[in-house]
Amino acid sequence: MNHPVHVPPQSPLSPQRPTPTSKAPIKMIVAWTVGLTLLAWLLSRTPFSEVREAITRPSIGIWTLTLGGLLLSYGLRSARLQVVLALDDHNRAPRRWLGLRTDALRVILMHNAAVNLLPMRAGELSFPWLASRELNLPLARAVACLLWMRVQDLIVLITLGVLLWPGVALLWRGTALTAMVLGWWIVSWGLRRWYGQHPEAHTPKPAASTNQSNKMSHVLQRLRHALLEPAHHRPMAWLLTLANWSVKLAAGACLLSAISGSNWGTAWSGALGGELAAVVPLQGPAGFGTYEAGVWAGMAAHLSTQSPALALAVSAALALHVCFLLCAVLAGAVAWLLGHLSSDPTTQQKRPPRQTL
């Protein structure tokens, strides 16, 4: 019960399960190789002297603005978690800081640190465990919440790109938004039809076959929980998600623009490209390589190959990435430390037993 994520591979009812586990080290090696190779290739095009200068080029005001925007985005993510989980409707907050529940803030900060540190988005697996420990949340509910937040993040990022990508004609923006709405309606209709034909099973089947059809069925059943939870569709959750990404992208664009000398719109496209690079299945350690490539691609879409700003794009992306990484790790470490130093024993005693659905 303390380690629910590791239960399925160890189930004696499914001896064929070790196969995916044996592939995990191979996937990890491939991810690290791809990420580090991509980063090395990008750095080979950028002198190290420019990387050093990139850190000192922005003024103290720009660094403060970037860090302030990043910290504000942490608060917005915490507020969204409170809304998506409807925490205030189920239990009292142990403490609040500027209106934010400290338990939700700890989950966000420690989860964010894990996602930034581990390759292949392996840090995502920390969320169900953190939500269970800090928020007393059932495992199935935590997984559904994480799945929904990632779907919500992707929709908002794509929408921001469609609306604010520089140089796109208004007609094309309207066409893209219409296509997105139509696509969402088709997917929702297809899922509702599938759910109607496949009622959810209420008993686990550990001995079920691991063929592709059953794996897809399992994913769709998890998506069912994410889509049918009423709190997930609250307008405030969408507004907080939009505010979070708007603030984080703006903060990143300020630093990229200050280092590369590009205009703000081009830098904003680079920041968006770096965030969308997280969708790539293979992620190196701490996202190095894929993030910088995403930033470079976003800026290259608006700059000529001979542009001085494009020549500084990789060093600017690396400086921004290191800034985000250090801030995430330090914030996560502080959250972990404060959680241990200020734990309330009376609150722990009142918690009901955790469910492991």
Disulfide bonds with the S-S distance in Angstrom:
none
